[in-house]
Amino acid sequence: MAPFYRALSPLFLITPQARRKGVAALALHPGDTVLEVGAGSGRNLPYLVDAVGPTGTVIGVDLSTGMLAEARKLIARRGWRNVELIHADAARMGVPGEVDAVLFSLSYSAMPEAARLPAATRAWEALRPGGRLAVMDLGLTETPLRPVLDPIAKGLVRLGPGHPYVRPWDDLARFGEVATDRFLHLFYVCTVTKPAA
Ligand SMILES: C[S@@+](CC[C@H](N)C(=O)[O-])C[C@H]1O[C@@H](n2cnc3c(N)ncnc32)[C@H](O)[C@@H]1O
């Protein structure tokens, strides 16, 4: 799906607003290093590069060579020199050094169940004290629209995007207090901050 991911985004109701909210939840500063887990074709890179500035670093990890190839094209087109891509299973990834923030954008729900918590744990270990880990995703778990949207969601699950009933906030609760912001009925951003050392 990688070459068509961008074109298919409207079908999955993925809006720039959702991406901006996910990145804003990280509270990034110029010079920061941010890790995006399941970075895909790089659709968040413009927002992340903008937030960390030319002195910061963006690290994207993804398991799909097709998605990473699309991300590489974008990086070349934009001429970014501070974006590093890593081909790895997030459940087993090694992150070079400590990072200031971690983003899972529409990726936590796309990972197989067995990979989710190991991926979050690896990311948490790489996060510096005081840094934030945010999961922005699309889900039906808490919306009153669920009875109406259930049949559509079941069809979408078969097409391959994220599972709409994943509850990242339950997994993240083992790391600390989780703040969850829900918007447009379908999206959420849940954030947990690593306690300062
Ligand atoms: C729906 S895409 C989201 C891409 C991007 N973050 C975005 O917001 O557009 C989900 C991504 O998660 C990646 N992914 C799924 N399981 C993974 C895993 N175990 N390790 C690394 N990446 C994974 C997929 O390859 C895919 O690129």
The ligand as an ORCA input file, in Angstrom:
! r2SCAN-3c Opt
* xyz 0 1
  C      -0.950      3.489      9.323
  S       0.789      3.585      9.112
  C       1.173      5.104      9.955
  C       2.377      5.752      9.363
  C       2.707      7.143      9.915
  N       3.094      7.087     11.304
  C       1.565      8.100      9.739
  O       1.120      8.732     10.708
  O       1.127      8.279      8.592
  C       1.361      2.373     10.292
  C       2.850      2.094     10.173
  O       3.250      1.248     11.249
  C       4.250      0.386     10.758
  N       4.391     -0.787     11.633
  C       3.461     -1.727     11.916
  N       3.972     -2.648     12.746
  C       5.267     -2.281     12.997
  C       6.313     -2.821     13.780
  N       6.150     -3.940     14.488
  N       7.485     -2.164     13.820
  C       7.672     -1.021     13.114
  N       6.712     -0.459     12.349
  C       5.525     -1.086     12.292
  C       3.750      0.021      9.365
  O       4.794     -0.484      8.549
  C       3.218      1.353      8.885
  O       4.186      2.094      8.178
*
